[in-house]
Amino acid sequence: MTCTANGTAVAGQYANVGSVTGSPPVGDPVTDSDPSHYFGTGDPSISIVKEISVDGGNTWHDANDIGNALVAVFPSGAQYRFTVTNDGSAPLKDVVVNDPELGIANYAIGDLAVAQVVVLTSGDIPALSVETRCDARGTFINTATASGASAETDDPVSDNDNAVLKCIGEPHITIVKEISPTGPNGPWYDDATPPQEPPSDAWYRLTVTNDGTAPLVDVDVQDGDLGVLETIGSMAVGEVVVLTSAQVPELYVQDRCTGAGEIGNLGEVSATSGDDPNDSVGDSDTATLVCVGTPMIQVIKEISIDNVNWSDANTIGEALVTQAPSDAWYRITVRNTGPVDLVNVVLNDGTLGIFNYPIGNIAVGNEVILTSGELAALYYPGRCTNRGDYGNTATAEGESSETGTQSSDSDEAWLQCTGTPAIQIIKEISVAGAAGPWFDDTSPQVLPPADAWYRLTVTNVGTADLENVVVNDATLGIANFAIGDLPIGDSVILGQAEIAALYKQNRCTTSGLVVNTASASGDSLDFPFESVNDSDNATMDCQEEYDLCEVGGRPNQLKITYDADDDTDHDQGSSAVLTPSTVNFPPIVDVKIYSKNTNRAPLDTYTDVQVGDMMIVEDPSKSGKIPPTIVIQILDPDSGAVLQTITFHGSCSAPLNVGDEFGGITILGGVYF
């Protein structure tokens, strides 16, 4: 019987023994054996792993091809490590490594037992550390080779391994946002503009720069405040793109500055590295439009007549009202109502003699108050001397502390000087008819029955116009007779033609004084709209008809009046002589009074005698009694011509009665001492 079997040869001495045993039908088993010997050689093999590190040997990468290359941002050094392994079954001899790219030639490792591993670093081979390995963009591949021979058969073995280093640039992008408040040609401001007054437009400029060492893709620019979203796309290293309103209309904003404040907005850019799609970069920049606002100044001028209570009397309709005469005090408040400080503030008021009065600087929200304590011209003595409206204007001017722009404001203050209301009524009486003569206080003595005519003269004697003027005379039954308005200085004369009640028939029925009062009232048309009134009496002197000689004898004085008519009614008969008896008398005459005849000097001379005027006849040389014969001449005051000569007795040899009429003369009464 022949038996065969297959096995695996191993290096070295191999021995095994074949044995056979059999058992006979009778007897002990039989056996035999035979050895076999085999000497096997190993299978030589070697491997090399080339690794790379860019972090100082902390991390190693087996970057065999471009797909798994180690990526480093240049500039960067690199360290390499060789791991050589006898991965065969035969010992190796004459093992060396080579790396021409690194300048390593036949670096001798020597013998390598089966499974022995040798690790080589820059400590063993300095050339494995390359400081400038990654000094530019690109992919760098180099190969290390390990080789040797079987120590048993001299069969050669070798292996190689790549190390791939991809050097990329560092992506970086910059955006600069600039602003111009004057136009697309600048000047441009990178951060903030000088102060601008509204309204102000704004032009923006965006400058995008690839200032990294890697090309960029997917470059996008945006500005949310302006509504800008612009795609640039790709940018080479060092490339600059400038965006203005010519390319992007949204970069111009009309009336960007409408009020005070700082208006900032943000420009942003984003991009992806063209070397590494996982590496994104971005940048942002702001541009600020500084709006200081238009400088604003306010002046408030107030007026007072007591230096305590103030009125902002801006118009005639709002004028402070007072009665003349009055002084005036002014108070001026100057305010900064704008968003910027004011400098070089001055005040003017030509009426008060204030010219460029320096106030100085006023900060935002502050004010300066000037009174006569600070500025004497703000007190105006005698400002209100006459009736009328007096206004004057204060003007404040200042400059913006930021831009120098001028701002001014004016305010008026009005003083209405009103008059003092006053009214006068003069009540006159006539006993001769509606044509007069008129007597202001008391009528001539008359004998009852006698009628009375009254005349009312109402005059505005104040310095304010009057309204609602009425007259009253309860005795005559006149109640609130309306005159209406009565301007300053005007008069209204009321007689029987206007008010029938001003004629009173049989006013004098018995002897005595008949008195009644008329009043006038009205309201001022000037503030404070006060009411005024006045009253006046008129008295009718009613006498009894009696003989003066019987009552008291021969009078010491005789009261007579000029009555301007030629009536003759007396009890002296032919003892009284009138030459001529009928005369057309004028309203005004001269009167001469004589004793006995006109050859003597007159006792008295009266000139410009009006109807109703009373005259006195007396002769102190005759024991203080009136002359026994009284001669009276009535003369024309212009020519001196005698109009009438009247002769009657005063000796009591003939009756001498109250009420006797001798031509143009009437006896009113006698006086006794």
C-alpha positions as CSV (number, residue, x, y, z in Angstrom):
1,M,0.0,0.0,0.0
2,T,1.3,3.4,-0.9
3,C,0.0,6.5,0.9
4,T,0.7,10.1,-0.1
5,A,-0.1,13.5,1.5
6,N,0.5,17.2,0.8
7,G,1.9,19.8,3.3
8,T,3.4,23.3,3.5
9,A,7.2,23.6,3.5
10,V,8.6,26.1,6.0
11,A,12.0,27.6,6.0
12,G,14.6,25.7,7.8
13,Q,15.1,22.1,8.7
14,Y,12.0,20.0,8.3
15,A,11.8,16.3,9.6
16,N,8.9,13.8,10.0
17,V,8.7,10.0,10.6
18,G,6.4,7.6,8.9
19,S,5.3,4.5,10.9
20,V,3.2,1.4,10.3
21,T,1.7,-1.1,12.7
22,G,-0.1,-4.3,12.0
23,S,-1.8,-7.0,14.1
24,P,-1.5,-10.7,13.1
25,P,-4.2,-13.2,13.8
26,V,-2.0,-14.7,16.3
27,G,0.7,-13.1,18.2
28,D,1.9,-9.6,19.1
29,P,1.5,-6.6,16.7
30,V,4.2,-5.8,14.4
31,T,5.5,-2.3,13.6
32,D,8.1,-0.4,11.6
33,S,9.1,3.3,11.0
34,D,11.1,5.4,8.7
35,P,12.2,9.1,9.0
36,S,12.1,11.7,6.2
37,H,14.1,15.1,6.2
38,Y,13.5,18.4,4.2
39,F,15.4,21.7,4.4
40,G,13.1,24.7,3.3
41,T,14.2,28.2,2.3
42,G,11.9,31.3,3.2
43,D,10.0,33.7,0.9
44,P,11.8,37.0,1.1
45,S,9.7,40.2,1.2
46,I,10.1,43.8,2.4
47,S,7.7,46.7,2.9
48,I,8.2,50.4,3.4
49,V,5.6,52.9,4.7
50,K,6.4,56.6,4.1
51,E,4.4,58.9,6.3
52,I,4.3,62.7,6.5
53,S,3.6,65.2,9.3
54,V,3.2,69.0,9.3
55,D,2.6,69.5,13.0
56,G,6.0,68.6,14.3
57,G,5.6,64.9,14.4
58,N,2.5,64.8,16.6
59,T,0.3,63.5,13.8
60,W,1.4,61.2,11.0
61,H,-0.4,60.7,7.7
62,D,0.1,57.8,5.2
63,A,-0.8,60.1,2.2
64,N,-0.2,57.7,-0.6
65,D,-2.0,59.5,-3.4
66,I,-3.6,62.8,-4.4
67,G,-6.9,61.6,-3.2
68,N,-5.7,61.3,0.4
69,A,-2.9,63.8,0.3
70,L,-2.0,65.7,3.4
71,V,-3.2,69.3,3.0
72,A,-1.1,72.1,4.5
73,V,-1.4,75.8,4.1
74,F,1.8,77.2,2.8
75,P,4.3,78.2,3.9
76,S,4.8,75.1,5.9
77,G,7.6,72.6,6.7
78,A,7.2,68.8,6.6
79,Q,8.6,65.8,8.4
80,Y,8.8,62.3,7.0
81,R,8.9,58.9,8.7
82,F,9.9,55.6,7.1
83,T,8.7,52.3,8.5
84,V,10.6,49.4,7.0
85,T,9.3,45.8,7.8
86,N,10.7,42.3,6.9
87,D,7.2,41.0,6.1
88,G,8.6,37.9,4.3
89,S,9.6,34.5,5.8
90,A,13.3,34.8,5.0
91,P,15.8,37.0,6.8
92,L,17.0,39.9,4.8
93,K,20.5,41.3,4.3
94,D,21.9,44.5,2.9
95,V,18.6,46.5,3.4
96,V,18.8,50.1,2.3
97,V,16.3,53.0,1.8
98,N,16.3,55.6,-1.0
99,D,14.4,58.9,-1.5
100,P,15.9,60.9,-4.3
101,E,13.4,63.9,-3.8
102,L,14.7,64.2,-0.2
103,G,18.3,63.5,-1.2
104,I,18.5,60.1,0.6
105,A,20.6,57.5,-1.2
106,N,21.2,54.0,0.0
107,Y,20.7,54.7,3.6
108,A,21.9,51.4,5.1
109,I,19.6,49.5,7.5
110,G,21.6,46.2,7.2
111,D,20.0,42.9,8.2
112,L,16.3,42.4,9.0
113,A,15.1,39.3,10.7
114,V,11.8,38.0,9.7
115,A,9.1,40.3,11.0
116,Q,11.6,42.9,12.2
117,V,10.5,46.5,11.9
118,V,12.8,49.5,11.7
119,V,11.4,53.1,12.0
120,L,13.5,55.9,10.6
121,T,12.8,59.6,11.5
122,S,14.7,62.8,11.1
123,G,16.6,61.8,14.2
124,D,18.1,59.0,12.1
125,I,18.1,60.8,8.8
126,P,18.0,64.6,9.1
127,A,16.9,64.9,5.5
128,L,13.5,63.6,6.7
129,S,12.8,67.1,8.1
130,V,12.2,69.7,5.3
131,E,11.5,73.2,6.6
132,T,10.5,74.7,3.3
133,R,8.7,71.7,1.9
134,C,5.5,73.7,1.4
135,D,6.5,77.1,0.3
136,A,4.1,77.6,-2.5
137,R,0.7,76.4,-3.8
138,G,0.9,73.0,-5.4
139,T,0.9,69.2,-4.9
140,F,4.2,67.7,-3.9
141,I,4.7,63.9,-4.4
142,N,7.9,62.0,-3.5
143,T,8.6,58.3,-3.2
144,A,10.7,56.3,-0.7
145,T,12.1,52.8,-1.7
146,A,13.4,50.0,0.6
147,S,15.4,47.2,-0.9
148,G,17.5,44.2,0.2
149,A,18.2,40.5,-0.5
150,S,17.3,37.1,1.0
151,A,19.9,36.1,3.4
152,E,19.2,32.5,2.3
153,T,19.1,32.7,-1.5
154,D,20.3,36.2,-2.3
155,D,17.0,36.8,-4.0
156,P,16.5,40.6,-4.2
157,V,13.4,42.3,-2.7
158,S,12.2,45.9,-2.7
159,D,9.1,48.1,-1.9
160,N,8.2,51.7,-2.3
161,D,5.6,54.1,-0.9
162,N,4.5,57.6,-1.8
163,A,4.0,60.6,0.4
164,V,1.7,63.3,-1.1
165,L,1.6,66.8,0.3
166,K,-0.9,69.3,-1.1
167,C,0.1,72.9,-0.3
168,I,-2.8,75.3,-0.5
169,G,-3.1,79.0,0.0
170,E,-4.8,80.6,3.0
171,P,-8.1,82.1,1.9
172,H,-8.8,85.7,3.0
173,I,-11.1,88.4,1.8
174,T,-11.5,92.0,2.7
175,I,-14.4,94.4,2.1
176,V,-14.1,98.2,2.5
177,K,-17.3,100.1,2.6
178,E,-17.0,103.9,1.9
179,I,-19.5,106.7,1.8
180,S,-19.7,110.0,0.0
181,P,-22.3,112.6,1.0
182,T,-21.4,114.8,-2.0
183,G,-21.5,112.6,-5.1
184,P,-20.2,109.5,-6.9
185,N,-16.8,111.3,-7.4
186,G,-16.2,111.6,-3.7
187,P,-14.5,112.5,-1.5
188,W,-15.0,109.0,0.1
189,Y,-15.0,108.3,3.8
190,D,-14.1,104.8,5.1
191,D,-15.5,105.1,8.6
192,A,-17.7,108.2,9.2
193,T,-18.5,111.3,7.2
194,P,-18.0,114.8,8.5
195,P,-21.2,116.1,10.0
196,Q,-23.9,116.6,7.4
197,E,-27.1,118.6,7.6
198,P,-30.3,117.0,6.4
199,P,-31.5,116.4,3.8
200,S,-28.4,114.7,2.5
201,D,-28.0,112.0,-0.1
202,A,-25.5,109.2,0.2
203,W,-23.4,107.3,-2.3
204,Y,-21.7,104.1,-1.2
205,R,-18.7,102.2,-2.6
206,L,-17.7,98.6,-1.8
207,T,-14.2,97.5,-2.5
208,V,-13.7,93.7,-2.3
209,T,-10.1,92.3,-2.3
210,N,-8.8,88.8,-2.4
211,D,-5.9,89.4,-0.1
212,G,-5.3,85.8,0.8
213,T,-3.1,83.2,-0.9
214,A,-5.8,81.1,-2.3
215,P,-8.2,81.8,-5.2
216,L,-11.8,82.3,-4.1
217,V,-15.1,81.1,-5.5
218,D,-18.7,81.9,-4.8
219,V,-17.9,85.5,-3.8
220,D,-21.1,87.2,-2.7
221,V,-21.6,90.8,-1.5
222,Q,-24.6,92.0,0.5
223,D,-25.8,95.0,2.4
224,G,-29.2,94.3,4.0
225,D,-29.9,98.0,4.9
226,L,-29.5,99.0,1.3
227,G,-31.0,95.9,-0.3
228,V,-27.8,94.9,-2.0
229,L,-27.1,91.3,-3.0
230,E,-24.4,91.1,-5.7
231,T,-22.6,88.0,-6.9
232,I,-19.0,88.5,-8.0
233,G,-18.2,84.8,-8.5
234,S,-14.5,83.9,-8.6
235,M,-11.6,86.1,-7.6
236,A,-8.0,85.4,-8.2
237,V,-5.4,86.0,-5.6
238,G,-4.8,89.7,-5.3
239,E,-7.8,90.6,-7.4
240,V,-9.8,93.7,-6.5
241,V,-13.5,94.4,-7.4
242,V,-15.0,97.9,-6.8
243,L,-18.8,98.2,-6.7
244,T,-20.5,101.6,-7.0
245,S,-23.9,102.9,-7.8
246,A,-23.0,102.6,-11.5
247,Q,-22.9,98.8,-11.2
248,V,-25.4,98.5,-8.3
249,P,-28.1,101.2,-8.2
250,E,-28.9,100.5,-4.6
251,L,-25.6,102.0,-3.5
252,Y,-27.1,105.4,-4.0
253,V,-29.7,106.5,-1.5
254,Q,-31.6,109.7,-1.9
255,D,-32.3,111.7,1.3
256,R,-30.4,109.1,3.4
257,C,-30.0,111.8,6.0
258,T,-33.3,113.2,7.1
259,G,-32.7,114.0,10.7
260,A,-30.1,114.2,13.3
261,G,-28.2,111.0,14.2
262,E,-25.6,108.6,12.9
263,I,-26.8,106.3,10.1
264,G,-24.6,103.3,9.9
265,N,-25.0,100.2,7.7
266,L,-23.0,97.1,7.1
267,G,-21.5,95.7,4.0
268,E,-20.6,92.0,4.0
269,V,-18.8,89.6,1.7
270,S,-18.5,85.8,1.8
271,A,-16.4,83.4,-0.3
272,T,-15.1,79.9,-0.5
273,S,-11.5,78.9,-0.9
274,G,-10.8,77.6,-4.4
275,D,-8.3,75.2,-2.9
276,D,-10.5,73.8,-0.2
277,P,-14.3,73.8,-0.6
278,N,-14.7,73.3,3.1
279,D,-12.9,76.5,3.9
280,S,-15.2,79.6,3.8
281,V,-14.1,83.2,4.6
282,G,-15.9,86.5,5.0
283,D,-15.5,90.1,6.1
284,S,-17.7,93.1,6.9
285,D,-17.3,96.8,7.1
286,T,-19.5,99.7,8.2
287,A,-19.9,103.2,6.8
288,T,-21.6,105.8,8.9
289,L,-23.4,108.9,7.7
290,V,-23.1,111.5,10.5
291,C,-26.2,113.6,10.4
292,V,-26.0,116.5,12.8
293,G,-29.3,118.0,11.9
294,T,-30.1,121.6,10.9
295,P,-29.2,124.0,13.7
296,M,-32.3,125.4,15.3
297,I,-32.7,128.5,17.5
298,Q,-35.8,129.8,19.2
299,V,-36.4,133.2,20.7
300,I,-39.3,133.9,22.9
301,K,-40.0,137.5,23.8
302,E,-42.4,138.3,26.6
303,I,-43.7,141.5,28.1
304,S,-44.8,142.6,31.5
305,I,-46.1,145.8,33.0
306,D,-45.2,144.9,36.6
307,N,-42.0,142.9,36.1
308,V,-43.8,140.0,37.7
309,N,-46.5,138.6,35.4
310,W,-45.4,137.9,31.8
311,S,-47.3,137.6,28.6
312,D,-46.1,136.1,25.3
313,A,-47.9,138.7,23.2
314,N,-46.9,137.6,19.8
315,T,-49.5,139.5,17.7
316,I,-51.7,142.5,18.0
317,G,-54.6,140.2,18.7
318,E,-52.7,138.7,21.7
319,A,-51.2,142.0,22.9
320,L,-50.8,142.7,26.6
321,V,-53.4,145.4,27.3
322,T,-52.9,148.2,29.8
323,Q,-54.0,151.8,30.3
324,A,-51.6,154.5,29.4
325,P,-49.3,155.7,31.0
326,S,-47.3,152.5,31.7
327,D,-43.7,151.2,31.7
328,A,-42.8,147.9,30.1
329,W,-40.3,145.1,31.0
330,Y,-39.2,142.6,28.5
331,R,-37.9,139.0,29.0
332,I,-36.1,137.2,26.2
333,T,-35.5,133.4,26.2
334,V,-33.1,132.0,23.6
335,R,-33.3,128.2,23.2
336,N,-31.3,125.7,21.3
337,T,-34.1,123.5,20.0
338,G,-32.0,121.7,17.4
339,P,-29.7,118.7,17.4
340,V,-26.4,120.5,17.3
341,D,-24.7,122.9,19.7
342,L,-24.9,126.6,18.7
343,V,-22.0,129.0,18.9
344,N,-21.6,132.8,18.4
345,V,-25.2,133.4,19.5
346,V,-26.2,137.1,19.4
347,L,-29.4,139.0,20.1
348,N,-30.8,142.1,18.4
349,D,-33.8,144.3,19.1
350,G,-33.5,147.7,17.3
351,T,-36.5,149.2,19.1
352,L,-34.9,148.6,22.5
353,G,-31.4,149.6,21.2
354,I,-30.0,146.1,21.4
355,F,-27.4,145.3,18.7
356,N,-25.5,142.1,18.5
357,Y,-25.6,141.5,22.2
358,P,-23.3,138.4,22.7
359,I,-24.9,135.4,24.3
360,G,-22.2,133.0,23.3
361,N,-22.6,129.3,23.1
362,I,-25.8,127.3,23.8
363,A,-25.6,123.5,24.0
364,V,-28.4,121.3,22.6
365,G,-31.5,121.5,24.8
366,N,-30.2,124.5,26.8
367,E,-31.6,128.0,27.0
368,V,-30.5,131.5,28.1
369,I,-33.0,133.8,29.8
370,L,-32.3,137.6,29.7
371,T,-34.2,140.1,31.8
372,S,-33.5,143.8,32.7
373,G,-31.2,142.5,35.4
374,E,-28.8,141.1,32.8
375,L,-29.6,143.6,30.0
376,A,-30.8,147.0,31.2
377,A,-32.3,147.8,27.8
378,L,-35.1,145.3,28.5
379,Y,-36.7,147.9,30.8
380,Y,-38.5,150.5,28.8
381,P,-39.8,153.3,31.0
382,G,-42.8,155.2,29.6
383,R,-43.3,152.6,26.8
384,C,-47.0,153.2,27.0
385,T,-47.5,157.0,26.9
386,N,-50.4,157.3,24.5
387,R,-53.2,155.2,23.3
388,G,-52.1,152.8,20.5
389,D,-50.4,149.5,19.7
390,Y,-46.7,149.1,20.3
391,G,-44.8,146.1,19.0
392,N,-41.2,145.3,18.6
393,T,-39.2,142.3,17.5
394,A,-36.3,140.4,19.0
395,T,-34.0,138.4,16.8
396,A,-31.5,135.7,17.9
397,E,-28.9,134.3,15.5
398,G,-26.3,131.5,16.0
399,E,-24.1,129.1,14.1
400,S,-23.9,125.3,14.1
401,S,-20.9,124.2,16.0
402,E,-20.5,121.4,13.5
403,T,-21.0,123.0,10.1
404,G,-21.1,126.8,10.8
405,T,-24.6,127.0,9.2
406,Q,-26.6,130.0,10.4
407,S,-29.9,129.7,12.2
408,S,-32.1,132.6,13.3
409,D,-35.5,133.2,14.9
410,S,-37.6,136.2,15.7
411,D,-40.4,136.9,18.1
412,E,-42.6,139.9,18.7
413,A,-44.0,141.4,21.8
414,W,-47.1,143.7,21.6
415,L,-48.4,146.2,24.1
416,Q,-51.8,147.6,23.5
417,C,-52.1,151.0,25.3
418,T,-55.7,151.8,25.9
419,G,-57.2,155.1,26.9
420,T,-59.0,156.0,30.1
421,P,-62.7,156.2,29.5
422,A,-64.6,159.2,30.7
423,I,-68.0,160.7,29.8
424,Q,-69.5,164.1,30.4
425,I,-73.1,165.3,30.3
426,I,-74.1,168.9,30.5
427,K,-77.7,169.5,31.1
428,E,-78.9,173.0,30.2
429,I,-82.3,174.7,30.5
430,S,-84.1,177.3,28.5
431,V,-87.2,179.1,29.6
432,A,-87.5,181.0,26.3
433,G,-87.9,178.1,23.9
434,A,-86.0,175.4,22.0
435,A,-83.8,178.0,20.4
436,G,-82.5,179.2,23.8
437,P,-81.0,181.0,25.5
438,W,-79.6,178.1,27.4
439,F,-78.5,178.1,31.0
440,D,-76.0,175.5,32.2
441,D,-76.8,175.5,35.9
442,T,-79.8,177.5,37.0
443,S,-82.3,179.3,34.8
444,P,-83.2,182.9,35.2
445,Q,-85.9,183.6,37.7
446,V,-89.2,183.1,36.0
447,L,-92.8,183.5,37.1
448,P,-95.1,180.5,37.0
449,P,-96.6,179.1,34.9
450,A,-93.5,178.6,32.8
451,D,-92.4,175.9,30.4
452,A,-88.9,174.4,30.3
453,W,-86.8,173.3,27.4
454,Y,-83.8,171.1,28.3
455,R,-80.7,170.3,26.2
456,L,-78.3,167.5,26.9
457,T,-74.7,167.6,25.6
458,V,-72.9,164.3,25.9
459,T,-69.2,164.3,25.3
460,N,-66.5,161.6,25.3
461,V,-63.9,163.4,27.3
462,G,-61.7,160.4,27.9
463,T,-59.0,158.7,25.8
464,A,-61.0,155.6,24.9
465,D,-63.8,155.1,22.5
466,L,-67.2,154.4,24.1
467,E,-70.0,152.1,23.1
468,N,-73.5,151.5,24.5
469,V,-73.8,155.2,25.4
470,V,-77.3,155.9,26.9
471,V,-78.8,158.9,28.7
472,N,-81.3,158.8,31.5
473,D,-83.5,161.4,33.2
474,A,-86.0,159.8,35.5
475,T,-87.8,163.1,36.3
476,L,-88.4,163.7,32.6
477,G,-89.2,160.0,32.0
478,I,-86.2,159.3,29.8
479,A,-84.9,155.8,30.3
480,N,-81.8,154.4,28.5
481,F,-82.1,156.6,25.4
482,A,-79.5,155.1,23.1
483,I,-76.8,157.2,21.6
484,G,-74.6,154.1,20.7
485,D,-70.9,154.6,20.0
486,L,-69.1,157.8,20.9
487,P,-65.5,158.2,19.7
488,I,-62.9,160.1,21.6
489,G,-63.7,163.8,21.6
490,D,-67.1,163.5,20.0
491,S,-70.2,165.1,21.3
492,V,-73.9,164.5,20.9
493,I,-76.4,167.3,21.5
494,L,-79.9,166.1,22.3
495,G,-82.9,168.5,22.4
496,Q,-86.6,168.4,21.9
497,A,-86.1,167.3,18.3
498,E,-84.3,164.1,19.4
499,I,-86.1,163.4,22.7
500,A,-89.6,164.9,23.0
501,A,-89.5,164.6,26.8
502,L,-86.8,167.3,26.9
503,Y,-89.7,169.8,26.6
504,K,-91.7,170.1,29.8
505,Q,-94.8,172.2,29.6
506,N,-95.7,174.1,32.8
507,R,-92.5,173.0,34.4
508,C,-92.8,175.9,36.8
509,T,-96.2,176.0,38.5
510,T,-95.3,177.3,41.9
511,S,-92.4,179.3,43.3
512,G,-89.2,177.5,44.2
513,L,-86.3,175.7,42.6
514,V,-87.3,172.8,40.2
515,V,-84.3,170.5,40.0
516,N,-83.8,167.4,37.9
517,T,-80.8,165.3,37.0
518,A,-79.7,163.8,33.7
519,S,-77.1,161.0,33.5
520,A,-75.0,159.5,30.7
521,S,-73.2,156.2,30.8
522,G,-71.2,154.1,28.4
523,D,-68.7,151.2,28.1
524,S,-65.1,151.5,27.1
525,L,-64.2,149.9,23.8
526,D,-60.7,149.5,25.1
527,F,-59.6,146.9,27.6
528,P,-60.5,146.5,30.5
529,F,-63.9,147.4,29.0
530,E,-64.9,149.4,32.1
531,S,-68.1,151.5,32.3
532,V,-68.2,155.2,33.0
533,N,-71.0,157.6,33.8
534,D,-71.6,161.3,34.6
535,S,-74.6,163.3,35.7
536,D,-75.6,167.0,35.7
537,N,-78.4,169.0,37.2
538,A,-80.5,171.7,35.7
539,T,-82.5,174.0,38.0
540,M,-85.5,176.1,37.1
541,D,-85.8,179.1,39.4
542,C,-89.5,179.7,39.8
543,Q,-90.3,183.0,41.5
544,E,-93.4,184.5,43.0
545,E,-94.5,187.8,41.4
546,Y,-94.1,190.4,44.1
547,D,-93.3,194.0,44.6
548,L,-89.7,194.4,45.7
549,C,-90.5,197.6,47.4
550,E,-93.2,196.1,49.6
551,V,-91.1,193.1,50.6
552,G,-88.0,194.9,51.7
553,G,-88.1,198.4,50.6
554,R,-85.7,199.8,48.2
555,P,-83.2,197.0,47.4
556,N,-79.4,197.3,47.8
557,Q,-78.9,195.5,44.5
558,L,-81.2,194.8,41.6
559,K,-80.7,191.6,39.6
560,I,-81.6,191.9,35.9
561,T,-81.1,189.8,32.7
562,Y,-80.9,190.4,29.0
563,D,-83.8,188.6,27.3
564,A,-83.3,189.7,23.7
565,D,-86.9,190.6,23.1
566,D,-88.9,193.8,23.1
567,D,-91.7,192.6,25.4
568,T,-92.8,195.2,27.9
569,D,-95.0,194.2,30.9
570,H,-94.7,196.2,34.1
571,D,-96.7,198.3,36.6
572,Q,-94.8,201.6,36.4
573,G,-96.9,202.9,33.6
574,S,-95.6,205.9,31.8
575,S,-92.8,206.3,34.3
576,A,-90.9,203.8,32.3
577,V,-89.6,204.9,28.9
578,L,-88.1,202.7,26.2
579,T,-86.5,204.3,23.2
580,P,-87.2,202.8,20.8
581,S,-89.8,200.4,22.0
582,T,-89.4,197.8,19.2
583,V,-86.0,196.4,18.5
584,N,-84.6,193.4,16.6
585,F,-82.1,192.4,19.3
586,P,-78.9,190.3,18.5
587,P,-78.0,187.3,20.7
588,I,-75.0,189.2,22.2
589,V,-74.9,192.8,23.3
590,D,-73.0,195.2,25.5
591,V,-74.9,196.8,28.4
592,K,-74.3,200.0,30.3
593,I,-76.0,200.9,33.5
594,Y,-76.5,204.6,34.6
595,S,-77.9,206.6,37.5
596,K,-80.6,209.1,36.4
597,N,-79.2,209.8,32.9
598,T,-76.5,209.0,30.5
599,N,-74.6,212.2,31.1
600,R,-72.9,210.7,34.0
601,A,-70.3,207.9,33.9
602,P,-72.0,204.5,33.9
603,L,-72.3,202.6,37.1
604,D,-71.3,199.4,35.4
605,T,-70.5,198.2,31.9
606,Y,-71.1,194.6,30.8
607,T,-69.7,193.4,27.5
608,D,-70.6,190.3,25.4
609,V,-73.8,189.8,27.3
610,Q,-75.7,186.7,26.1
611,V,-79.3,186.0,26.5
612,G,-80.0,184.9,30.1
613,D,-76.9,186.5,31.6
614,M,-77.5,188.1,34.9
615,M,-76.3,191.6,35.7
616,I,-76.3,193.6,38.9
617,V,-77.6,197.2,39.3
618,E,-76.2,199.0,42.3
619,D,-75.0,202.5,43.4
620,P,-72.9,202.5,46.5
621,S,-72.8,206.3,46.5
622,K,-76.5,206.5,47.2
623,S,-76.5,205.1,50.7
624,G,-75.9,201.6,49.3
625,K,-79.3,201.6,47.6
626,I,-80.1,201.2,43.9
627,P,-80.5,204.6,42.0
628,P,-83.9,206.2,42.2
629,T,-83.8,206.4,38.4
630,I,-82.2,203.6,36.5
631,V,-81.1,204.1,32.9
632,I,-79.9,201.1,30.9
633,Q,-78.4,201.2,27.4
634,I,-78.2,198.1,25.2
635,L,-75.5,198.5,22.5
636,D,-74.4,196.7,19.4
637,P,-71.0,195.1,20.5
638,D,-69.5,195.6,17.1
639,S,-70.5,199.2,16.2
640,G,-71.2,200.5,19.7
641,A,-74.5,201.8,18.5
642,V,-77.2,202.1,21.1
643,L,-80.0,199.7,20.3
644,Q,-82.4,200.6,23.1
645,T,-82.4,203.0,26.1
646,I,-84.5,202.0,29.0
647,T,-85.5,204.2,31.9
648,F,-87.5,203.2,35.0
649,H,-87.8,204.0,38.7
650,G,-85.8,202.3,41.4
651,S,-87.0,204.6,44.2
652,C,-90.1,202.6,45.1
653,S,-92.2,205.6,44.1
654,A,-93.6,203.2,41.6
655,P,-94.0,199.4,41.9
656,L,-90.9,197.4,41.0
657,N,-91.9,193.8,40.6
658,V,-90.0,190.5,40.0
659,G,-90.7,189.6,36.4
660,D,-91.2,193.2,35.1
661,E,-90.1,193.4,31.5
662,F,-88.6,196.6,30.2
663,G,-87.8,196.0,26.5
664,G,-84.7,193.8,26.3
665,I,-84.4,193.7,30.2
666,T,-86.3,191.6,32.7
667,I,-86.2,192.1,36.5
668,L,-85.0,188.9,38.2
669,G,-85.0,190.0,41.9
670,G,-83.6,192.2,44.6
671,V,-80.8,191.8,47.1
672,Y,-81.0,193.3,50.6
673,F,-78.1,193.8,53.0
